[in-house]
């Protein structure tokens, strides 16, 4: 079965956090008592919801990880089955994060999925921003999450490692790790430039923040690879 990649898993963990005591996702700091009315959805662990969550419930960190794995597996199966146009690993991870957060039912009915399956990649990316509301209210946290998912969705895939030549003209042995870092970094930067070009050609269909987020992700990746090599 196709799995969410490391970048997608990190995104989910960053935005979901982990709470071992059941909480109201629209009033997370309130200590719930039996009979309390909820403003949002009863949640526990890494964003786990459902009929098995109850007020006052407490779980361990290990149980939270087990629930997360099961929830992500359900989202992974759903996205793999619904996405008629198989996306790349980054795009798949972004879709799994979205489906995990909004539910497979909403994902199945979404314009985002229809545009994706119609081959409209930029149109699908623009649709992430629409899913930033809870109970009809725009939430800053959801707006940030959708921006991060859209950027991951558009992020170019890392190319295969390119080996440096065995020797330079002056006879000095090159560093293969540096060659790979430069190749990957250059590819990421080039991919970001392609995304920007496509976005501007598409006109107003894609919000500016999506373009900038994708570009920033690519350029930051290239800079990080070079920094790791020379620090």
N, C-alpha and C positions, 0 to 999 in steps of 0.2 A: 504494500500500500504506500502511496506517495505521502511523504511527511513534510511538515513545515520545516523550513531551514533555520539555521542559527539566528539569522537576522530577524526573522519573524517571531521566533520564540522569545528573543530578547525584547522585542517590541511589546509582545503580550505581557510579559512579566513586568515591564516598566510601567505600563498603564494600568494593569490590574492590581499590582501590589499583592500582598498576602495578609489576610486577617484570619486569625484562628478562632475568633468568636463571631457568630452570625451577626450581620449588621444590615441596616437599611441603606441601599446604595445611593439614595438621594439625601440621606441624613446620617452619614457614616460614623459620626462622633457621638451620636446618641446611644446610650446604653438601653437596650430594648428589654422590656418586661413582658411577661405573658399577657396577652390581651391588647397590647399596644397596636395602634393603627399605623400602617406603613405609608410613607410618602412615595416610596419607590418599590424596589424588589428586594426580598430577603436574599442575602448573598453571604457566601463564606469562602475561605481559601483564596485562590486566584480567580475570583470572578465566577465561582460556581453558584448556580441557581437551580431551582427545581423543587418538586414536592418533598424531597428528602431533607431539605434545609428547614430547620425550625428555630424559633426564637429561643435564645439561651444555649444553643448548641455550641460546643467547643470541640475542635479537632486538633490533631498534631500536625507538625510541619510535614511529616511523611504522608499523612492522609491527604493533606492539601496537594502534594505532588501527585498522588494517585488520582485524585479528582481532576486535576489539570490535564494529566495524560489522557484520561478517558474523554474529557470534554473536547480536547483538541483532536483526538482520533475521530470523534463523531463529525466535527467540522471538516476535517481532512477528507473523510469519505464523502461527505455531502458536496464539497466543492469539486472534488475529482469527478463525481457523477454528473454534476450540473453544468460544469464548464465544458461545453462542446468543443471550444477552441482551447486545447491544452496550453496554459500560460507557462512562461519560464518559472524557474524556482523562486525568484524574488516576487514575481506577480502572484504566484500560487500562495506564497506565505502571506502576502498582504490580504488576499481574499480569505484565507483561513482565519486570520485575525479579525477581519470584519464579520464573517459568518459566526465565529465564536461569540462575538460581542452582541450582534443584533439578532441572532437566531437564524437557523437554516430556513425557516418559513419565510421570514422577511427577505433573506438573501435570494431565495428561489423566485420571489415575486418582483425583485428589484429591476429597475431600468438599467442599473449597472450590469447585471448579468446579461440582459438582452443585448446591450451594446457590445459587451465582450464577445458574445457568441455571434454577433453580426460582423465581427472583425474590426470594430471601432475602438481601438485601444485608448486613444486620447479621450474619447467620449466616456468610456468606462472609468478612466482615472478621474474625470471631472465629477462623476457621480458619488465618489466617496464623501465629498463635502456635504452632501444632502443628509447624511446620517449622523447629524450632530445634535439631535434633540432627544430628550427624555420627558415623557408626559407632555409633549408639545413645547417644551422650553429648551432653548439653546443652552448647552453647557460648554464652558470653556475647555474642560478636560476632553470632552468628546471632539470638539473642534480640533484640538491639538493632535488627538489620536488619529482622526481621519486624515489630517495633513501628513502625518508620519506614514500612514498606510499608503496614501497616494504616492508619496515619494518612493517608498519601497517598491510599489507596483511598477513604477516607471524606471527604477534603477537598472542599469545594464548588468547583465550577468558577467561574472568573472571569467575571463578566457582561460584556456589551458596554459600551463606554465611554458614559457619560452626560454630555452636554454641559451646562454650566452656563448659566443665562439670560444673554442678551446684556448686560443691565444690571440693577443692583439698584435698589430704589425711590429711593435717595438719589442715583442717577445715577453712582455709582462703578462702573467696569468691574470685574467679578469676574475671578478667575484661573481659566481653564478647567481647568488642570492640577490645581488644588486641588479643583475640583468632581469631577473624575474620581477622584482619590485617595480622597476622602471616600466617593464612591459605591461604589467597589470595596472599600474597607476595611470599609464598613458591611455590604456583602453577604457578605463573608467571615465577619465576626463573626456575622451572622445565620444563616449556613449552619452554623457551628459550634454555635450554640445549638440549631438543629434536630437536628443529629446527637446532641447530648447528650440532648435530649428523647426522641428515638426510642430511644436506647440504654437509658435508664432505663425506658421503657415495655416494652422487650423483656425486662427482668429480668436474670437472671444469665447470659444467653446471651453477652453481650459483656463481656470483662474490663474492669475499671476503667481499666487503663493505656491501652487502646485509646481509650476515651472521652476521657481526659485528653490523650492525644497529639493526637487530632483537634482538640480544643478549643484546645490550645496552638498548633497549627499555624495555625489560623484567626485567632486573636487576634494572634499574632506577625506574620502577614501584614498585618493591618490596621494594626498599629503601625508596621511597616516602611515601608509606603506613605506614612504621614503624616510619619514621620521624614525620608524621602528628600526630601519636598517642602519641609520647613522647616529642614533643616540648613544 
